[in-house]
Amino acid sequence: MLATLTLFSFARPAAAALHRQICYAGAMPKLDLNTLISALQTRTPGPFHFPEIYGSGWDQLYIGDKVKLGHAFMDAVRAGELPGVTDTGRKKDGGRLYHWAG
């Protein structure tokens, strides 16, 4: 019994490390401001959530990548890197609400 427990305790961290390598093998996607600006230019002015302009790949991202990209987008908006986009400072329907002036 002791040998089994010892083997299990050593095997578990190795299995967890392998799981991390498999699940997180890819690099986090980068925030492409030019693509986002192009997506915004096709929209009518008004409020929006970041995933609406990110594109179809949003749902396939890991939650951690979504959080990091969302934060990077918010930082870019607040730094004025996306002309015509403002942070409303409000959240609605589970996400931060931005405004596109057009």
C-alpha positions in Angstrom: 0.0 0.0 0.0 2.8 2.4 0.8 4.5 1.8 -2.5 1.3 2.6 -4.4 0.8 5.8 -2.5 4.4 6.9 -3.0 4.1 6.1 -6.8 0.9 8.0 -7.0 2.3 11.0 -5.2 5.3 11.2 -7.7 3.2 10.4 -10.8 0.6 13.1 -10.1 2.8 16.2 -10.5 4.3 14.7 -13.7 0.8 14.1 -15.1 -0.2 17.7 -14.1 2.8 19.0 -15.9 2.1 17.0 -19.0 -1.5 18.2 -18.9 -0.3 21.9 -18.8 2.0 21.2 -21.8 -0.8 19.7 -23.8 -3.5 22.3 -22.9 -1.3 25.4 -23.1 1.1 24.5 -25.9 0.1 27.5 -28.0 1.1 31.1 -27.3 -1.5 33.6 -26.2 -3.0 35.4 -29.2 -1.8 39.0 -29.7 -4.1 42.0 -29.7 -4.1 43.2 -33.3 -5.2 46.8 -33.2 -5.4 47.2 -37.0 -7.8 44.2 -37.3 -9.9 45.7 -34.4 -10.1 49.1 -36.1 -11.2 47.5 -39.3 -13.9 45.6 -37.5 -15.1 48.8 -35.8 -15.3 50.7 -39.1 -17.9 48.2 -40.3 -20.1 48.8 -37.3 -22.7 51.5 -36.8 -21.8 53.9 -33.9 -22.9 52.9 -30.5 -22.1 50.6 -27.5 -20.3 47.3 -27.9 -18.5 44.6 -26.0 -14.9 43.6 -27.0 -15.8 40.0 -28.1 -18.1 41.5 -30.7 -15.2 43.0 -32.6 -12.6 40.4 -31.8 -14.1 37.9 -34.2 -15.2 34.3 -34.5 -12.1 32.9 -32.7 -13.2 34.4 -29.3 -15.2 31.4 -28.2 -12.2 29.0 -28.8 -9.9 31.0 -26.5 -9.0 29.8 -23.0 -10.6 31.9 -20.3 -7.2 33.2 -19.2 -6.4 34.4 -22.7 -9.8 36.1 -22.9 -9.1 38.0 -19.6 -5.6 39.1 -20.8 -6.8 40.2 -24.2 -9.8 42.1 -22.7 -7.5 43.8 -20.3 -5.0 44.7 -23.1 -7.9 46.1 -25.1 -9.1 48.2 -22.2 -5.6 49.6 -21.7 -5.4 50.4 -25.5 -8.7 52.2 -25.4 -7.7 54.2 -22.3 -4.4 55.1 -23.9 -6.2 56.5 -26.9 -4.8 53.9 -29.3 -8.3 53.3 -30.8 -9.6 56.6 -32.0 -13.3 56.9 -31.6 -13.6 54.3 -28.9 -14.2 55.2 -25.3 -14.6 53.1 -22.2 -18.0 53.8 -20.7 -16.8 52.6 -17.3 -19.9 50.4 -17.1 -20.5 46.7 -17.3 -23.5 45.2 -18.9 -24.5 41.6 -19.8 -21.3 40.2 -18.2 -18.7 42.4 -19.8 -17.3 45.9 -20.0 -19.2 48.3 -22.3 -17.3 50.4 -24.8 -18.7 53.1 -27.1 -17.8 53.5 -30.8 -18.3 57.0 -32.1 -17.9 56.1 -35.7 
